[in-house]
């Protein structure tokens, strides 16, 4: 079987890893001009971590993870308003840069990746699908997989315009080489919140500092100058923000986007199937996107390598994944009010919750509250996937 995967992010790479080891011929195309390193910090655990273990990635993730000793909220003067020491209850939660996780998968994928290229069109026929690429070339394939993100071109070709569900916030992330501030933050995640605003900082290896900003914004239009918008909304809030915003990179050096979810009744059409954020974006607020991406890629590979035709495999894949994705998306919508609280009352309530979580037994309850589900997903139907395990 020959498959073209549009999108060389975590979902597309994970699917390629499994299919090529099952004997499939796989090719990836990626609209970005090169592999995308960096990104924001994620907490990686649950079914996606189970997939990573099966792929033999645990040693790499242990090497790349960041040990976060404390979660704390600070005021404008930098003093802590609440904190939670993070201990053994988080041993199975891997704090990673999203790009580091993607790189761990990519380094072990043998299939070719053509960067700076996306899918321009497709024509399905009884024997498969003809894929037209943006570089003017075509590919004949048995299947076309759209793993090309929340603004998926493959989804548009298969289903037309599918509006994303905007959660009323915009997010920005970037990394600075800043030794002094990195040492000041240390081994903690520190956040400052004002009604409708959240700024977070965490230290990285190499004297670097990672920053994440969330802003409540009813208007889904992205600003022409994201850095100017950051300075306007966050520049007067004190803490370390005036210093980091003065050094914020230009548009090419930061991530800025709407916080959205993708809800789709059907994830497949003929020989075309969607994967990852193209059909199941859970949003930054859910905090489970990378795990769901790897789990969904594994489930799709499991169904494709089981006996039966692709149409039946696609239907089973969606039946297994859709209820879990709906649960995680609902969790993300509930989390909005706590990550960037809309008012002072919610900020005070959140601080009280953190203080309660610091009591004996509270740390485990805190971790459980951040685990929306999906832990029973990784149970193979296909003997093929069992045979390629590397854990």
N, C-alpha and C positions, 0 to 999 in steps of 0.2 A: 504493500500500500504506500502511495506517495501523498504527502501532506504538505501544504503550504501554510505556515503560521504567520499571520500578520501581527507583529508586536513581540519584541524581544525583552519584555519586562519579566517580572517574577513568574507570572502565570504562564506565558508563552515558553519561557526557558524550561520551566519544570515539566510541562507537557512534552517538549522536545526531548528532554533527558530520558523520559520513560518510553516514548514511542521508538526512539532510535535503538534503545536497548532491547526492544521487542522485535527488532528486525525491520522497522518501517524506514522508508526514505523520507527525510524531513528537511525542509528549507525554511528559514525564517527571514522575514523582511521587517525593517524597523525604520519608521519615519525620521527618528532622531539621527543626526549626522554621525554620532559615535555612541559608545556605551555610556550610560548615564550613571556616574558615581555620585556619592554623597546623598543628598536628600535629607529628610528629617529622621529623628530617632523614632524607632518603633519598639513596642514590647511584643516579642514573638513567642508564642506558646500555643498549646492546644493542638488541633488536628494538623495544622501546617507544620508544627515542630515534629509530630509523629512522621510525617512524610519526609522531612529533612533527615531524621534519624535513619529511615529506610534507605535513603540515598547515600548514607555514609558521611553526612556533613557535620555530625556532632563535634568532632575535633576542630573543624574550621570555625564553627560557631562559638565554641569555647574560647578559641584564640581571639576572635573578633568582638566578643561581647563586652559591654561596659558594666561594671559592677556599680550599681547605684545604691548608696548606703542610706540615703534619706530623701524624702519628698517634703519640700517645705514651701510655704507661701510667705511672701515678704510684702512689706509696705513700701511706700515711696521713699522712705529713708533707708531701705535695705534691711530693716530689722524683721525677724521672723514673726509672723502672726499665728502660724500653726505649723506643725511638723509631724512627720511619721517616720520613725526609724524602720528601715526595711531589712529584714533578716532572712532566715532560712525559708520562710513561707514563699519567697520569690526565687528560690533556687531553680525552679523550672521555667522561669520567665527570663527570656534572653533580650536584654536591651541592646539593640543594634541600629546602626545607620541602615536605612532601607537599601542604599546602594551597596553596602557590604554584603547583605543577604543576596541581592541579585548577582553580585560578582561571584559569590561562593557557588551558586548554581551554574552561572555562565562558564566558569573555568573548567567545568566538567562536561560541557555540552560539545559534542563533536560536529553537529550539523552546521552548515554554513549560515552566516548571518550577513545579509546585505543591508548596510546602513544608508540613510538618506533616501529611502525608498518606501513607498506604501502601495496599497492596492487601489487601482483606479477603476477597475470594473471586473465583472465576472459573468460568465455565461455557463449555466448548467446544462448538461446533456446526459443521456442515459449512462454513459461510461464514466462520468465524473464532472469536473468543472474546469473551464479555461479561465485562468486568472491573468488579467492585464495589470501590469505594474506601472508605476509612475515614471520609470526610466525608459519606457517604450517597449520593454520586452514582455513576453507572455510565458506562462507556465501551465502545463497540463498536470492536473492532480486528481486524486480520488476525493480529497476533502480540502476545504478551505476553513481555517480556524481564525476567527477574529478575536485576538487577545490584545487589541490595540487601544485599550483605555476607555474612559468614560465618554470621550468624544469619538467613538469608534467609526472609522470609515467603512469597515466591513458591515457593521450593524446598519448603517445608513443605506448601503447597497441592498441589503437583504430585506430590511423592514421600513425603509424611509426614515423620516425625521421622528426621533423618539425623544421628547423633552425630558431633561433630567429634573429630578426633584431637588430644588434648591433649599438648603436648610438655613438660609438667612445669615450666613457668615462667609467671610473670606479669610484665607489662610496664606501666610508668607513664611518661608523658611530660608535660612542661609547659614553659612559657616564662615567664621573669621579666624585668621591667624592672630591670636591675641593672648600672649603668655600670661600677663598679669591678671586679666579678668578670668582666664581659665583656672589659674591657681586659686583665685578668690572664690569661685563657685565650687571647686573641689569635686568630691565624689557624691554630689547631691544634684537633684533636679530642683531648681528654684523657679518659682513663678510669682508674678505679680498680676493681680486682677483688679480691675475697676468695672463698674457696670457695663457689660457689653464688650469688654476688652480683656485679653489675656496675653501676657508675654512670658515666655519660658526660656530658660538657659540651662545648658549642661555642658560640662567640660569634656573635650575629646583628647585622644592621644595626640602628641605632636604640638602641644601648646595651642590647641585650637578651641574655639567656643562655638557651639551650635545654638542657634536661636530659632524660636517658633513664635509666631504672632497669630492670634485669632481676633477677628473684629466682627461684631454684629453689624450687619448692613442689609437693610431691606431691599436695596437696589442691586440686582444681580449683574449690573454692568461693571466690568473690570476697569480699574483706573488706568489712564494712559501712562502714568508714572507711579508705579507701586511704591517706590522708595519715598517719594514726596508724600504719598498718602500715609505711609507709616510714620513719617516725621510729624505730620499734622496731627495724627490721632494719639501717638505714643510719646512724642518727644518731650512733653511736659510732665510726664508721670514719675520722673526721678529714677531712683535705683541706679542700674548701670545703663539705662536706655539711652540717655543723651550721648554717651560715648560710643555705643555700638551702632546707633543710627547714623552718627556722623561718618562711620566707616562702612556703612552698608554698601554692598556691591551694586552694580547696575543691573538692568533687566536680565542680561545673559548669565549672571552669577547667582541668581536666586530663584526660588520656586514661589510662584504666586498664582492662586487659583480660587475658584468658588468651592465651597464645601457642598457636595451634592451626593445624591444617591441615584442609581439607575434601577428602575423597576420595569420589567418586561414580562409580558404574559407568556411568550414563547421564545426560547433561546436558540432555536435551530430552524432552518428552512432548506429542505432538500439536502444537498451536499455541503451546506454551510452551517457552522456551529459557532456560538460565541462563548467566550471564557473570560474570567476575571472581571475587571471593572466594566468591560463592554456590556455585560448583562447583569452584573451582581455587585456593583459598587456599593460599599456599605458606609462610606464616609470616614473622614478623619476622626469624628467623634466616637465611632464604634471601636476604634483602636484594634481592629482584628482583620484589617484588609489583607495584609501579606499572608497571614495564616489561612484565610479563606481562599486566597489565590492559589496557594500551593495545594490545599486540600481539594479544590475544584479540579485542578489540573490532574491530580492523581485519580480522582473519581472518573473523569472523562477518559483517561488512559485505561483505567480498569475496565470500563464498559466497552471501549473500542477493541480491546484485546480479548474480550470474552466472545464466545460463539454468537453469531447473529450478524445482521446487516447494520450499516451505519445509522439508518433511521431509527431502528429499535435501540441502538446504543445511545443515541442522542436523547431519546425520550427517557430512558432509564437514568441517565446522567442528570437530567433536569429534575426528575422525580426525587432523586436522592439529595440533591443540593438545594433546591428551591426552598423547602421549609426551614432549613438552617439559615440560609441567607435572609429570609424574611425575619427570623428571630433576631439576627445580628443587626439588621437595619433598624428594627424597632428599638433595640437597645441603644443604637446610635442616636436616634431621635430623642430618647429620654435623657441621654447624657449631655445634650446641648446645653441645658439649663445649668449644668454644674461646671463644665469646662470654661465657659465664658458667661458667668451668671449675669442675668439682665438687671439685677437690682442688689442693693446692699443686704437685704434680708437673706437672699440666697448665698451671698458670700459668707455671712455670719453662720448660716446653717452648715455650709460646707466645712468651715473651720471647726465647728463643733463636732462634725462627723469625724474629722481627722483626729481630733483629741480623743474621741471614744475608741477609734481604731488603734490608738496607742496603748490601750489597756490590755491586760493579759487575754489572749485569744482573739483580740480585735484584728490583728494583722491578717489572720487567715480569712476572717469575714470580709475584710477589705479586698483581698485577692479574689475571693469567690464572687464578689459583687462586680468585678471587672471581667468575668468570664461568661460571655453570653451564650455559649453552647457549641455544638458541633463535634463533641468529643467522640461520638460513636460512628463517625463517618468512615474511618480508615479500616475497613473490613473488606478484604478482597473477594470479588467474584471470579476474577481471572487468575488462572494458574501462572500465566505469563508474568504478571507483575510480581508474584511471589518469587519467581525464579530470578528476577533481576535485583532483588534486594541486596544492599551492601552494608547493612548494619550488623 
